[in-house]
Amino acid sequence: MNIRIKMFSLPIFFYQTMPIELTPLSITLLAVLTATFLINCAYLFLLYNKFAFKKQEESRLVKNEPVSIVICARNESANLEKNLPAILEQDYPEFEVIVVNDCSYDDSKDVLDAIAAKYKNLRIVQLEENDKYRHGKKFALTLGIKASKYDLLLLTDADCLPLSNLWVAKMVENYNNDTEIVLGYSPYSKQSGFLNKFIRFETFMTALNYLSFANAGKPYMGVGRNLSYRKDLFFRNKGFASHMHLPSGDDDLFVNAHATALNTRIEVSKEAAMLSEPKNTFSEFWQQKRRHMSVGKFYKPYHKCMLSIRTINALLFYGVFIAALILKINYEVVLTIFGLHLIFLTITYRKAMQKLQVQDLWFFSFLYDFVYNLYLVLMTLVKPSASKVRWK
C-alpha cells in the first residue's frame, strides 16, 4: 500500500512541502541511507575530527636522549646517495645511523663506503645472499637493531627524505617516562596524474586512520618509513618472533601487538615528516599495497572490526545513494542527506589534509573517498596469502 505524507526537508536544496511516495523499497533504501549516514558521522565527529582539530602541543620535555636510526636497504644505491646525507646531517646532539645493506647486487656497498668516509656516525651492516636461508626485511631489521648502541630507535627507509633537519628532534621530543612508541607520518611526493593523486589520498587515509585511532587511545599500526620505539620494548617482546614467518608487518604488526593508549604518541608536524617517492605505475602500486594489506587479517579483532565497518558502511552509503537516484526515490530527502554528508566530510578532510600537508586533494575528496573505499574492498577480495609476498 502506498502512503502519501507531507514532509519538510532541511533547507539545503529545497524548502517546500511536497508529497512523498513511500513504498517498501523506498522506505528500506531511505532507512539504510540514513543509518549509513549516521555511522559515517560517528566516525567523522568522534574519531577523525578529534585528530584533525587537535592543536599541537607547544611545550614538551626535551631530554635529548641518544638515538639509533636504522635503515634497511636492498639495491637502493641511488636513494642512499640522494637521501642519506640529509639524515646524517640532522640537527641533534647525539645519534648514529645504521644501514643494513641487505644482499644488494647494485653498487650500494660502494656508495655506502664513500658516504661513511665523510660521516663518522654512519655504521654499515653488510648481509650476503645465502641460498640455504632466504630471509626477509624483519631479519635484516633485527640485525640492525641488535647492532644499535642506543635504546631509542628511529626507523625509516632508504627512499625517504626528511623534510627538515629537525626530524630526529621532533620525533624524539615525544618521549617521556611512559612513552615507548612514537608514530610518525610519511607522505608521498606530489606529481601529475590521477594515479599520483590517488596514491597520495590513499596514504592520507591510511595516516588519518592510524593517527586518529592512536589519538583516541586505540593505536593499531604505524609505517616503517617513519616510526620510533625503544629497543627495550623490542627485545622484551622478542622482536618479530610472533610473525617472523610473514614477510610483511615489521611496522604495523609490531605496533598492533604492543602499542597502548599509555605508551604511544603521535608526531605530525611538517618538520617531522619523511617524504617518499610513489610508484609510477598502477601495477607497481597494486603489488605494493597487496604486500601491505596481506597482514591486515592478523590485527586485533577490535581494530579489524572498526576498520571494516568504516569501509563497508562508506561504500554502502554511496551505493544506496546512487541506487536511490536511479530509482527516483524522493530526490529532496536523498540529496539533503548526501549534501550533509558532503559538507561534513569536506570540512573534516580539509582540516586533516591541512595538518598532513595534502590540502590540494580536498576539492575532490568525496570522489577520492568513494574510489578509495571501493579499492579497499577489491583489494581485500583479491589479496594473496601473506606468506607469498616479498618485501622487495
Phi and psi in degrees as a GROMACS rama.xvg file:
@    title "Ramachandran Plot"
@    xaxis  label "Phi"
@    yaxis  label "Psi"
@TYPE xy
-85.5312  138.041  ASN-2
-117.263  133.172  ILE-3
-114.125  122.42  ARG-4
-130.521  167.495  ILE-5
-102.222  138.033  LYS-6
-144.165  138.725  MET-7
-98.2021  126.827  PHE-8
-92.4869  168.521  SER-9
-67.8368  142.795  LEU-10
-82.1408  55.0461  PRO-11
-97.4665  -46.0035  ILE-12
-108.939  -35.7873  PHE-13
-139.781  161.188  PHE-14
-145.978  82.7966  TYR-15
-157.655  165.293  GLN-16
-98.8853  133.022  THR-17
-149.809  152.256  MET-18
-73.921  143.997  PRO-19
-121.866  128.635  ILE-20
-83.4383  114.492  GLU-21
-107.38  103.559  LEU-22
-105.235  165.784  THR-23
-53.5362  -39.8504  PRO-24
-66.6725  -45.4173  LEU-25
-66.1879  -38.8557  SER-26
-61.6118  -44.3721  ILE-27
-62.5061  -48.3117  THR-28
-64.9385  -41.5615  LEU-29
-66.3925  -36.456  LEU-30
-65.7702  -43.885  ALA-31
-66.4015  -41.8727  VAL-32
-60.7092  -43.5194  LEU-33
-66.2117  -43.7132  THR-34
-63.4009  -45.7936  ALA-35
-67.5402  -33.7873  THR-36
-62.3697  -43.5622  PHE-37
-66.9366  -37.5363  LEU-38
-66.4581  -41.9835  ILE-39
-57.4348  -42.6413  ASN-40
-62.4012  -37.3587  CYS-41
-61.7253  -44.2776  ALA-42
-65.9545  -41.3734  TYR-43
-65.1694  -49.4944  LEU-44
-84.322  -35.3668  PHE-45
-91.6027  -14.2004  LEU-46
-124.173  -66.0641  LEU-47
-68.5038  -41.4765  TYR-48
-62.7108  -35.8993  ASN-49
-64.718  -31.4013  LYS-50
-80.1621  -47.3218  PHE-51
-61.1428  -38.8806  ALA-52
-98.5719  6.86836  PHE-53
-74.1579  132.378  LYS-54
-81.4519  144.69  LYS-55
-67.8221  136.818  GLN-56
-65.929  133.278  GLU-57
-85.8698  -37.3268  GLU-58
-122.015  132.514  SER-59
-135.667  155.001  ARG-60
-76.17  116.876  LEU-61
-104.047  115.867  VAL-62
-101.315  -21.219  LYS-63
56.4352  45.601  ASN-64
-64.8114  145.862  GLU-65
-64.3704  148.811  PRO-66
-128.232  142.088  VAL-67
-109.815  115.809  SER-68
-92.7629  125.507  ILE-69
-117.284  127.687  VAL-70
-129.189  126.934  ILE-71
-98.8215  132.817  CYS-72
-138.025  133.795  ALA-73
-131.749  113.418  ARG-74
55.7147  50.3221  ASN-75
-119.322  34.399  GLU-76
-57.3575  -43.8434  SER-77
-64.3969  -43.918  ALA-78
-68.2713  -38.0682  ASN-79
-62.6942  -43.6272  LEU-80
-64.8951  -34.803  GLU-81
-81.575  -42.0061  LYS-82
-102.273  -29.3458  ASN-83
-61.6969  -40.1756  LEU-84
-57.0291  -38.3292  PRO-85
-65.577  -30.1454  ALA-86
-76.0798  -41.195  ILE-87
-69.4657  -20.6707  LEU-88
-101.336  23.4144  GLU-89
-62.9822  145.126  GLN-90
-84.2223  84.9731  ASP-91
-152.405  141.407  TYR-92
-59.3402  -48.5235  PRO-93
-144.18  116.199  GLU-94
-157.965  157.119  PHE-95
-124.065  155.606  GLU-96
-120.749  121.971  VAL-97
-110.765  119.71  ILE-98
-108.288  120.506  VAL-99
-92.6001  106.819  VAL-100
-83.59  96.0491  ASN-101
-88.9581  87.3322  ASP-102
57.5516  36.9659  CYS-103
-70.7056  142.713  SER-104
-115.464  9.795  TYR-105
-93.4956  -157.897  ASP-106
-95.7683  31.8367  ASP-107
-58.0155  -40.6079  SER-108
-61.4966  -44.495  LYS-109
-64.7433  -40.8715  ASP-110
-62.7661  -45.0393  VAL-111
-65.2723  -41.1591  LEU-112
-62.1874  -39.6718  ASP-113
-66.5249  -40.9577  ALA-114
-69.1969  -39.0441  ILE-115
-62.9908  -28.1874  ALA-116
-67.7525  -22.8229  ALA-117
-97.3105  -28.7034  LYS-118
-121.023  115.544  TYR-119
-75.778  -14.8035  LYS-120
-92.3466  11.1142  ASN-121
-97.7582  128.539  LEU-122
-122.697  142.886  ARG-123
-119.34  130.242  ILE-124
-110.429  117.336  VAL-125
-101.136  123.343  GLN-126
-110.817  139.336  LEU-127
-110.798  149.623  GLU-128
-63.8573  137.173  GLU-129
-128.597  114.652  ASN-130
-64.4211  -25.0394  ASP-131
-84.4895  -17.387  LYS-132
-141.02  111.046  TYR-133
-93.9225  122.542  ARG-134
-117.865  161.758  HIS-135
-110.937  -167.505  GLY-136
-63.6841  -33.894  LYS-137
-61.9195  -37.8724  LYS-138
-64.9309  -46.7807  PHE-139
-62.6662  -42.1835  ALA-140
-65.7668  -39.0631  LEU-141
-61.1198  -42.4938  THR-142
-64.4865  -38.3342  LEU-143
-64.1974  -41.01  GLY-144
-66.9184  -40.3788  ILE-145
-62.8583  -33.3153  LYS-146
-78.5454  -12.8337  ALA-147
-71.2546  151.356  SER-148
-95.0174  -22.732  LYS-149
-113.39  160.284  TYR-150
-77.3443  -33.0178  ASP-151
-82.2884  119.688  LEU-152
-107.288  141.008  LEU-153
-131.431  118.84  LEU-154
-107.501  142.259  LEU-155
-155.003  -179.074  THR-156
-113.188  163.233  ASP-157
-65.7993  -25.9468  ALA-158
-90.7872  14.5552  ASP-159
-106.096  139.182  CYS-160
-121.897  123.665  LEU-161
-65.651  138.647  PRO-162
-79.8399  -5.28582  LEU-163
-157.395  171.84  SER-164
-87.835  11.4618  ASN-165
-108.293  10.9772  LEU-166
-53.7203  -52.5206  TRP-167
-61.5685  -47.8849  VAL-168
-60.4139  -43.4083  ALA-169
-67.6123  -39.296  LYS-170
-68.2851  -42.9494  MET-171
-73.3146  -29.153  VAL-172
-68.3746  -6.43645  GLU-173
-78.1475  -13.792  ASN-174
-77.7998  134.724  TYR-175
-133.677  -164.935  ASN-176
-65.5773  -23.4787  ASN-177
-97.3753  -20.3472  ASP-178
-74.8547  131.679  THR-179
-126.472  -15.3753  GLU-180
-138.488  135.82  ILE-181
-126.275  122.494  VAL-182
-94.0724  121.098  LEU-183
-101.217  -174.749  GLY-184
-128.401  140.678  TYR-185
-140.507  96.1169  SER-186
-81.1607  168.315  PRO-187
-100.553  152.366  TYR-188
-67.2813  149.617  SER-189
-82.9827  127.836  LYS-190
-135.319  177.885  GLN-191
-84.5218  159.676  SER-192
101.112  155.69  GLY-193
-66.9153  -38.3014  PHE-194
-57.8078  -44.9664  LEU-195
-63.4048  -41.1773  ASN-196
-62.7366  -41.4144  LYS-197
-69.729  -40.8814  PHE-198
-59.7017  -42.9919  ILE-199
-68.7685  -35.7962  ARG-200
-68.5291  -41.3998  PHE-201
-61.0944  -40.7085  GLU-202
-66.807  -39.5386  THR-203
-60.4444  -46.0257  PHE-204
-65.9768  -39.6386  MET-205
-59.0931  -46.1353  THR-206
-66.4933  -42.3103  ALA-207
-58.8852  -39.8397  LEU-208
-67.2759  -55.9131  ASN-209
-71.3845  -30.2672  TYR-210
-74.479  -37.5833  LEU-211
-68.2401  -42.7499  SER-212
-63.3295  -42.823  PHE-213
-64.2307  -40.0658  ALA-214
-62.4866  -30.5891  ASN-215
-87.1551  4.76345  ALA-216
86.1827  15.836  GLY-217
-127.567  58.5587  LYS-218
-63.4276  141.293  PRO-219
-136.23  -14.7335  TYR-220
-164.673  167.734  MET-221
-145.511  178.637  GLY-222
-117.253  135.71  VAL-223
-66.3618  -11.0504  GLY-224
-73.0177  -18.6109  ARG-225
-161.4  86.8889  ASN-226
-147.793  139.826  LEU-227
-133.448  140.389  SER-228
-156.086  168.205  TYR-229
-82.0518  141.415  ARG-230
-63.4572  -33.2638  LYS-231
-61.0492  -40.4769  ASP-232
-62.3761  -41.0535  LEU-233
-61.7393  -51.5554  PHE-234
-78.5581  -28.7115  PHE-235
-62.5833  -29.28  ARG-236
-106.791  19.2642  ASN-237
59.8113  36.2132  LYS-238
55.884  -126.698  GLY-239
-97.6458  18.9206  PHE-240
-56.215  -37.9746  ALA-241
-70.9351  -17.5047  SER-242
-139.476  28.2774  HIS-243
-62.59  -25.9286  MET-244
-72.6696  -11.9519  HIS-245
-97.3929  130.411  LEU-246
-69.8117  -20.9159  PRO-247
-112.307  170.116  SER-248
100.85  10.451  GLY-249
-62.5769  -25.1474  ASP-250
-100.407  -61.0911  ASP-251
-71.1811  -39.0487  ASP-252
-69.7456  -35.5693  LEU-253
-64.9778  -46.3077  PHE-254
-64.7521  -42.7094  VAL-255
-59.5006  -34.5749  ASN-256
-80.224  -30.4947  ALA-257
-123.057  -7.18465  HIS-258
-81.595  138.86  ALA-259
-132.517  172.158  THR-260
-63.0821  -31.7894  ALA-261
-81.4538  -38.4997  LEU-262
-97.3831  4.73564  ASN-263
-122.454  135.493  THR-264
-132.191  164.258  ARG-265
-119.916  152.405  ILE-266
-135.974  116.64  GLU-267
-127.262  14.9025  VAL-268
-66.4147  151.835  SER-269
-60.3703  -35.3017  LYS-270
-65.7973  -21.6604  GLU-271
-99.2451  1.88065  ALA-272
-79.2381  149.423  ALA-273
-115.278  115.977  MET-274
-84.9756  131.638  LEU-275
-122.53  159.416  SER-276
-92.7665  129.354  GLU-277
-79.4752  165.979  PRO-278
-68.627  151.823  LYS-279
-98.8394  -14.4421  ASN-280
-127.071  154.576  THR-281
-63.5461  -36.6799  PHE-282
-61.278  -44.284  SER-283
-64.9682  -42.7138  GLU-284
-63.0419  -43.3441  PHE-285
-60.563  -44.5595  TRP-286
-64.7542  -40.4181  GLN-287
-61.5557  -44.8548  GLN-288
-72.5034  -32.158  LYS-289
-60.2694  -40.4097  ARG-290
-65.5866  -44.1131  ARG-291
-65.3558  -41.2794  HIS-292
-84.5091  -7.65236  MET-293
-66.835  -16.94  SER-294
-105.102  0.386178  VAL-295
-58.9384  -29.9949  GLY-296
-68.6565  -10.7633  LYS-297
-96.4217  4.16915  PHE-298
-66.9412  164.489  TYR-299
-63.6807  146.443  LYS-300
-53.4703  -40.0103  PRO-301
-60.3853  -45.4357  TYR-302
-66.7074  -42.5918  HIS-303
-60.5772  -40.8894  LYS-304
-65.4246  -48.4078  CYS-305
-65.0279  -40.1569  MET-306
-69.9914  -38.6413  LEU-307
-67.0004  -42.5278  SER-308
-59.8274  -44.3919  ILE-309
-59.1714  -47.0259  ARG-310
-68.3109  -50.9076  THR-311
-64.1737  -41.2772  ILE-312
-64.344  -43.3408  ASN-313
-62.9987  -43.6105  ALA-314
-68.1218  -37.344  LEU-315
-64.9829  -39.2223  LEU-316
-59.6012  -49.2638  PHE-317
-64.8459  -38.9526  TYR-318
-64.8719  -44.2465  GLY-319
-67.6326  -37.6719  VAL-320
-60.2448  -47.1943  PHE-321
-63.7182  -42.435  ILE-322
-62.6609  -40.634  ALA-323
-64.641  -36.9296  ALA-324
-67.7325  -43.6307  LEU-325
-63.3244  -40.3811  ILE-326
-84.3086  1.06837  LEU-327
58.0331  42.4715  LYS-328
-86.3087  122.948  ILE-329
6.66435  92.7893  ASN-330
-56.7261  -37.5734  TYR-331
-61.4146  -49.3067  GLU-332
-69.0571  -45.5243  VAL-333
-61.5218  -46.7167  VAL-334
-69.6438  -30.7805  LEU-335
-65.0944  -46.5407  THR-336
-61.9497  -45.2758  ILE-337
-66.5712  -36.666  PHE-338
-61.9578  -43.0045  GLY-339
-62.2658  -43.6209  LEU-340
-58.1215  -45.0684  HIS-341
-62.9395  -42.4948  LEU-342
-64.6226  -49.8967  ILE-343
-63.5206  -43.353  PHE-344
-63.3039  -45.6125  LEU-345
-64.7919  -41.9245  THR-346
-61.9266  -46.9312  ILE-347
-65.547  -48.4251  THR-348
-64.8083  -38.8048  TYR-349
-63.0846  -43.7032  ARG-350
-65.6438  -42.8902  LYS-351
-66.3465  -38.0385  ALA-352
-67.1846  -34.9916  MET-353
-63.1937  -40.8324  GLN-354
-67.5575  -33.5856  LYS-355
-102.767  15.3641  LEU-356
61.3593  36.3714  GLN-357
-132.114  38.8816  VAL-358
-65.4064  -15.6555  GLN-359
-68.4918  -12.7715  ASP-360
-91.338  -6.89172  LEU-361
-69.1575  -30.9023  TRP-362
-60.5926  -39.001  PHE-363
-107.278  28.5139  PHE-364
-61.8267  -33.6665  SER-365
-66.973  -35.1357  PHE-366
-69.4168  -45.7305  LEU-367
-61.4624  -36.1507  TYR-368
-62.4091  -42.5477  ASP-369
-64.3709  -49.3054  PHE-370
-62.6588  -39.147  VAL-371
-62.498  -47.0928  TYR-372
-69.1625  -34.9743  ASN-373
-63.8524  -43.1665  LEU-374
-61.7148  -39.5998  TYR-375
-61.9758  -42.5914  LEU-376
-64.9508  -45.3813  VAL-377
-62.8664  -41.406  LEU-378
-63.3513  -37.8143  MET-379
-66.4234  -37.4762  THR-380
-71.5815  -30.8713  LEU-381
-110.998  1.00336  VAL-382
-63.5583  146.098  LYS-383
-83.6061  173.882  PRO-384
-61.4941  139.022  SER-385
-61.313  -26.9821  ALA-386
-75.7721  -7.84028  SER-387
-103.992  7.44831  LYS-388
-109.534  133.468  VAL-389
-99.6475  154.298  ARG-390
-81.7264  -22.3201  TRP-391
